[in-house]
């Protein structure tokens, strides 16, 4: 089983550029009806043209380790809501940022054993 999370957006080109250029997502599929589906590892996220932007929810990108989180923070520091920090409750290392629509992005790594996650890089 697999799935895709979709969001409505008024700025599909800007959002697509942000996720591909700044977060390392790949274009997985362009749909003629006005949707772009992006992929990062096993995460598929679609952004579809709409008259109103949908910003509910959080897009979480899971990376290999603390160093990868720190490196991506350096790339996203201009849109980050704070520097990376440990979250002892969930045993993760994380920071939050915003995409061009104002949608929350979480970048994290697990600090405890988890099921294998297929990483592309």
Order of alpha helices (4+ residues) and beta strands (2+ residues): beta-alpha-beta-beta-beta-beta-alpha-beta-beta-beta
